């Protein structure tokens, strides 16, 4: 019994040490996550950075077609001048 209580006490100490180490790592990750390579902060002040929204292939095609139409209109106007 004495041996078992000693083991339990040691495991509790290790658990407490591990918790402390995890807190340090969390703090370091939070600090490093807020600073980019050039030293500027990234994201919003409250720490929640917004993710970029991805655009679908169909949307990119529509935008590209609209841009080609604008360029064609502009080039046609340049030829008339």
Secondary structure, DSSP 8 states (H G I E B T S, - for coil): -HHHHHHHHHHHHHHHHHHHHHHHHHHHHHHHHHB-TTS-B-S-TTS---------HHHHHHHHHHHHHHHHHHHHHHHH-
